[in-house]
Structure formats: C-alpha cells, structure tokens
Amino acid sequence: MKHFFKLTVFVTIVFVLFSSCSKGKYKNKRNLTITFYNVENLFDTVNEPGKRDGEFTPDGSKKWTPDRYQNKLDTLARVLSSINKNELPEIIGLCEVENRKVVVDLANSGQLAKGNYEVVHYESPDFRGIDCALLYRPDEFKVIESFPVKVSFKDNADYITRDILYVKGRTLNREEFHIFVNHWPSRIGGVAKTESKRVEVARILKGKIDSVLAAAPKAKIIVLGDMNDEPSNKSLVEILSAQKPGSQNAELVNLMYPIHENNLGSYNYRGNWNMLDNIVVSTNLLDKKGFECIDKKGFVFSTEWMEHKNRSGQISPCRTYGGPNYYGGISDHFPVYFMLRR
C-alpha cells in the first residue's frame, strides 16, 4: 500500500503540472514533449523468415491474431497521445518493436495519426527480432542523420543484443539534439551475473557520446531507453557518468533519479518498483539557454486504465501477456518522458 500511495501522489503531481500548462500558458512551438516507451513485444502477425517470432502468429503459442494486434496498437496510441493533453509528443523513442511496419502501424493508430509522424528504424541483430525506433513530428523536428550503433562483446562474441539507435536532428529554433535510443541486455539469469553486459553497452554508448562532444562540446545529448538497470547502478552512474540532477560538475544527468530515490519506477517486478526506463541528458538542457527541461526531472506516465491492481491494492503496468497467458493489456512498462520549454 505504501507504493500505491506514493504513485497516486506522483500521478496527482503530473496532473497538476499539465493543468497549470493548460491555463493559457502553453504555447506549442515553445514546448517539446520527449517520451520513451518499452511497448512489450510489438510484433505483427506474420512469421518473418530469420526471426524467432513464430509465437506471435495466429497459429503460434500466443495466438497472436490481427484483432489482438490492432487492440495493442490502439491502446499504445491512446497512452502516447494522453501524455500531454495540449499536444502530441514531438519525439517518441520506442523499444521492443519487431520492424518498421509495426512502428508505422502505431503511428497511424488512434490520435497519433494526427501527428503525421515519420519513422527512424533499423533492423538489429537481436535473435527475437526486436529493435529500437524513433517517431518524430516533422512539423517540430527535422532529422539530419541517423544510424545504428553496433554492440559487441569482446569476451563473448556470440552474444547478440540490440543496436543503439542514433538520431541527430534540429528543432524549429535550430537547436540540434543528439538522441540515443537504447534497449540494454536483460537481467534474466540474475542482476549480478548479467551486469557486465550492461556495463559494456554503457561503455560503448559513453564512447559515442564522448565522440559527439569532442566534435561539438556544446552538443545537446538525449539518451532514452530501457537499460534494465536503475539510475544508481554501475552501468549508469559510474560508466555512463549520469549523475543526479543538481550534481556539481556533471556532464550528464539522469532525469529519472528523483523518482528512483522515492522507490518508484516504470516497471514492477514481484511487487517492487524498478526504474529501468531512463532518460539521461547533457546539463546544457537544464540551463536557461534555448530549450530548458521543465522541473529539471523526468516523469513516469500512468493513469487508472493503464494499471493492474491486485487484491492488496498494489498497482503495476497492465501487460499484454504473462508467459503464454493473454491479459489484453498495453505493456509491462509505463512510459517515461520529460518536457522542454523555451
């Protein structure tokens, strides 16, 4: 019940934030909403050669039908279009998408269709076929360059995981953002036993960020992703050097740190909240020059119709599947986001 109370208070704070924005103060072209969402196995219903996606077909173990697929698209679109009541998010990072088609289908679903989103997506080598992607509104953000950052492990060349998606783009006021969308190796097998893989991905990401900053020291960095680690874990706080907002001499800050310190998160595992979905930005997005992060922190978005409540009143994300069992929910993660204003 303690976690339920805290989350209820948190959601109330988010509502108050948006209420204050809507009282004649919100100006679309002076605000950006940037979101990340692990959409929990967004597969189409076609068995694609070279991918282990047979379970997500009408005849597969999960009985993944066109109706179930469309329901998931519609509810995911409802979530993403509800985050900011004033307008649709300008930039949406995604993970656990099968291919470009499912991202396009999502962009064309529900209220999201009004955003005329464009897609950045590359096929990654993940054996299940799940990738990272970016949706963006071209009326507010223009993509200049994009490519996948390959991930490999010197001590285990046979281990395959998702690429990191890199996107460079420019806003209407010509500010350039360097965006990295991530989905790091899972904790299956134990947190400690799998930590080295996430540490190695963090090193690869840090190297890429350092190369961007070496070429442009004032570059604005945005890192989005399901890291399968929390803000205080080694991969993020030591290797990536993503500090708490307000830390002295920090180059990068993790906007989800304050929520993590309150024992809340975006993912619930056996009754415990984990802040696995992280947003890391360069500190020049917290100053008062150009776009500035509102409240200098990020948020988890949830509302009652996205939640599952157990008999004890504890809530968790309402997921699509639990093993082979179809629950008809949206995702096993809540989305995270932050807002910029200039």
C-alpha positions in Angstrom: 0.0 0.0 0.0 3.0 2.3 0.6 4.0 2.2 -3.1 0.4 2.6 -4.2 0.1 5.8 -2.1 3.3 7.2 -3.4 2.4 6.5 -7.0 -1.1 8.1 -6.5 0.6 11.2 -5.2 3.0 11.2 -8.1 0.3 10.9 -10.7 -1.6 13.8 -9.0 1.5 16.0 -9.3 1.7 15.2 -13.0 -1.9 16.2 -13.4 -1.3 19.5 -11.6 1.7 20.1 -13.9 -0.4 19.8 -17.0 -3.3 21.7 -15.5 -1.0 24.7 -15.0 0.3 24.4 -18.5 -3.2 24.5 -20.0 -4.4 27.8 -18.4 -3.4 30.0 -21.3 0.4 29.5 -20.7 1.1 26.6 -23.0 2.5 27.5 -26.4 3.0 24.6 -28.8 6.0 25.9 -30.6 7.8 26.8 -27.4 7.4 23.4 -25.8 8.6 19.9 -26.6 7.5 16.6 -25.1 10.0 13.8 -25.4 8.9 10.3 -24.5 10.3 6.8 -24.3 8.2 3.6 -24.1 9.0 -0.1 -24.0 5.9 -1.4 -25.8 6.3 -5.0 -24.7 6.8 -7.2 -27.8 5.1 -5.2 -30.5 5.0 -7.9 -33.2 2.9 -8.1 -36.3 1.1 -11.4 -37.0 3.4 -12.6 -39.8 6.1 -15.3 -39.3 9.1 -13.5 -40.7 12.0 -15.7 -42.0 15.1 -15.3 -39.9 13.3 -14.2 -36.8 12.1 -16.3 -33.8 8.7 -14.7 -34.0 6.5 -17.8 -34.6 4.8 -17.5 -31.2 3.4 -14.1 -32.3 1.3 -15.5 -35.1 -2.4 -16.7 -35.1 -1.2 -20.3 -35.0 1.6 -19.7 -32.5 1.7 -20.4 -28.8 0.4 -16.9 -28.0 -2.4 -17.0 -30.5 -1.5 -13.5 -31.7 -4.4 -12.5 -34.0 -5.0 -9.4 -36.1 -7.6 -8.3 -33.6 -5.2 -8.6 -30.7 -2.5 -6.8 -32.7 -4.9 -3.9 -33.6 -6.1 -3.7 -30.0 -2.5 -3.3 -28.8 -1.8 -0.6 -31.4 -4.9 1.3 -30.4 -4.2 1.2 -26.7 -0.5 2.1 -27.1 -1.6 5.1 -29.3 -4.1 6.1 -26.6 -1.3 6.1 -24.0 1.1 8.1 -26.1 -1.5 10.7 -27.1 -2.6 11.1 -23.5 0.8 12.1 -22.0 0.5 15.7 -22.9 -3.2 16.9 -23.1 -2.1 20.0 -25.0 -0.5 18.3 -28.0 1.1 15.1 -29.2 4.7 14.3 -28.2 7.2 15.7 -30.7 9.7 12.8 -30.2 8.9 9.2 -29.1 11.6 6.6 -28.5 10.5 3.0 -28.7 11.9 -0.4 -27.9 10.6 -4.0 -28.4 9.3 -3.3 -31.9 9.6 -6.0 -34.4 10.1 -4.0 -37.6 9.4 -0.7 -39.4 5.9 -1.9 -40.3 4.7 -2.1 -36.7 6.1 1.4 -36.0 4.3 2.8 -39.0 1.1 1.0 -37.9 1.4 2.5 -34.4 2.0 6.0 -35.9 -1.2 5.6 -37.9 -3.3 4.4 -35.0 -5.8 6.5 -33.0 -5.0 10.1 -32.1 -1.3 9.6 -33.1 -2.3 9.6 -36.7 -2.9 13.4 -36.4 0.8 13.9 -35.7 1.9 12.7 -39.2 4.9 11.1 -37.6 7.9 10.0 -39.5 10.0 6.9 -38.5 13.6 6.1 -37.9 14.2 2.4 -37.7 17.0 -0.1 -38.5 16.9 -3.9 -38.2 19.1 -5.0 -35.3 20.6 -8.5 -34.9 18.5 -9.4 -31.9 17.6 -13.1 -32.3 14.0 -12.5 -31.5 13.8 -9.6 -33.9 13.1 -6.7 -31.5 14.5 -3.3 -32.3 14.6 0.3 -31.2 12.9 3.0 -33.2 12.1 6.7 -33.1 8.9 8.5 -34.1 9.1 12.3 -34.6 6.7 15.0 -35.7 8.3 16.7 -38.8 6.5 19.9 -38.1 8.6 20.4 -35.0 11.8 18.3 -35.5 13.9 17.5 -38.6 16.2 14.5 -38.8 19.6 15.3 -40.2 21.4 12.0 -39.7 20.7 8.6 -38.2 22.4 5.2 -38.0 22.6 2.1 -35.7 25.5 1.9 -33.2 26.6 -1.7 -33.2 27.0 -3.5 -29.9 29.5 -6.4 -29.4 31.3 -8.1 -26.5 35.0 -8.8 -26.6 34.7 -11.6 -24.0 31.6 -13.2 -25.7 31.5 -12.6 -29.4 28.5 -14.9 -29.8 26.2 -12.9 -27.5 23.9 -10.8 -29.7 21.8 -7.9 -28.5 20.0 -4.8 -29.8 21.8 -2.0 -31.6 21.7 1.5 -30.1 19.8 3.9 -32.4 21.4 7.3 -33.0 19.5 10.2 -34.4 20.7 13.8 -34.9 18.0 16.4 -35.6 17.1 20.0 -35.4 14.2 21.8 -33.8 12.2 24.8 -35.2 14.6 27.2 -33.4 17.5 25.3 -34.9 18.7 23.7 -31.8 20.4 20.4 -32.5 19.7 17.3 -30.5 21.8 14.1 -30.5 19.4 11.3 -29.5 20.4 7.7 -28.5 17.6 5.1 -28.1 18.6 2.1 -26.1 17.5 -1.4 -25.0 20.2 -3.0 -23.0 20.6 -6.7 -22.2 18.1 -8.1 -19.7 18.5 -9.3 -16.2 17.4 -12.8 -17.0 19.9 -15.1 -15.1 20.3 -12.7 -12.3 21.2 -9.0 -11.9 24.8 -9.6 -10.8 25.5 -12.3 -13.4 24.3 -10.1 -16.3 25.7 -6.8 -15.1 28.9 -7.0 -17.1 26.9 -7.0 -20.4 25.0 -3.8 -19.5 28.3 -2.2 -18.3 29.9 -3.0 -21.7 26.9 -1.4 -23.6 27.2 1.7 -21.3 30.9 1.9 -22.3 30.0 1.7 -26.0 27.4 4.4 -25.5 29.7 6.6 -23.5 32.3 6.3 -26.2 29.9 7.5 -28.8 28.7 10.4 -26.7 32.3 11.4 -26.0 33.0 11.5 -29.7 30.0 13.7 -30.3 31.1 16.1 -27.6 34.7 16.1 -28.8 33.5 17.4 -32.2 30.9 19.7 -30.6 31.5 20.5 -26.9 28.1 22.2 -26.5 26.1 19.4 -28.2 22.8 18.6 -26.6 22.6 14.9 -25.7 19.4 13.0 -25.0 19.7 9.3 -24.0 16.4 7.3 -23.9 16.0 3.7 -23.1 15.2 0.6 -21.2 18.6 0.0 -19.7 17.4 -2.9 -17.5 19.4 -1.1 -14.8 18.4 1.7 -12.4 19.9 5.1 -12.1 22.1 4.1 -9.2 23.5 1.0 -10.9 27.2 0.9 -12.0 26.4 1.0 -15.7 24.6 4.3 -15.5 26.2 6.2 -12.6 29.8 5.1 -13.0 30.3 4.1 -16.6 28.0 6.5 -18.3 28.6 9.1 -15.5 24.9 10.0 -15.4 24.5 11.9 -12.1 21.6 13.2 -10.1 20.1 16.5 -11.3 21.9 19.3 -9.4 25.2 17.4 -9.1 28.2 19.6 -9.3 30.4 19.4 -12.4 28.2 16.8 -14.0 28.3 16.5 -17.8 25.3 14.1 -18.0 22.3 13.8 -15.6 19.7 11.1 -15.2 16.3 12.8 -15.1 14.7 9.7 -13.6 17.0 9.7 -10.5 14.5 11.6 -8.2 11.7 9.0 -8.9 14.2 6.2 -8.3 15.2 7.7 -4.9 11.5 7.6 -3.9 11.4 3.8 -4.5 9.1 4.2 -7.6 9.7 3.2 -11.2 8.3 2.3 -14.6 8.4 -1.5 -14.1 7.1 -3.6 -11.3 8.8 -6.9 -10.5 7.1 -9.1 -7.9 5.7 -6.1 -6.1 8.8 -3.9 -6.3 9.2 -0.9 -8.5 12.2 -0.7 -10.7 13.3 2.5 -12.6 14.6 0.6 -15.6 13.5 3.2 -18.2 16.0 6.0 -18.0 16.3 9.5 -19.5 19.8 11.0 -19.5 20.6 14.4 -20.8 23.5 16.8 -21.0 23.4 19.6 -18.4 23.0 22.2 -21.1 19.4 21.1 -21.3 19.0 22.3 -17.7 20.3 25.8 -18.2 18.2 28.8 -19.3 19.6 29.0 -22.8 17.2 27.8 -25.5 15.1 24.7 -24.6 15.2 24.0 -20.8 14.0 20.9 -19.0 10.8 21.7 -17.0 11.4 21.0 -13.3 14.8 19.5 -14.2 13.5 16.0 -14.0 11.6 13.3 -15.9 8.2 11.7 -15.2 6.5 8.3 -15.3 3.2 8.4 -17.0 0.3 6.2 -15.8 -3.4 6.5 -15.3 -6.0 4.1 -14.0 -6.9 2.4 -17.3 -3.2 1.5 -17.8 -2.9 -0.2 -14.5 -3.5 -3.6 -13.0 -4.5 -3.7 -9.3 -4.1 -6.9 -7.3 -6.1 -8.0 -4.3 -3.9 -6.0 -2.0 -4.5 -2.8 -3.9 -0.9 -2.7 -5.3 -0.7 -1.5 -8.9 1.5 -2.4 -11.8 1.5 -1.9 -15.6 -1.3 -3.8 -17.2 0.7 -6.1 -19.5 -0.3 -7.8 -22.8 0.9 -11.3 -21.8 2.1 -13.1 -18.8 4.0 -16.1 -20.2 1.6 -17.7 -22.6 -1.4 -16.1 -21.0 -3.1 -13.2 -22.8 -4.2 -10.5 -20.5 -5.2 -7.9 -23.1 -3.2 -5.1 -21.5 -0.9 -2.5 -23.0 2.6 -3.0 -21.9 4.6 -4.3 -18.9 6.3 -0.9 -18.6 4.9 2.6 -18.1 6.3 5.2 -20.5 8.7 7.9 -19.2 9.0 11.5 -20.5 10.3 14.9 -20.0 9.3 18.3 -21.2 11.3 21.2 -22.6 10.3 24.8 -22.8 12.0 27.9 -24.2 
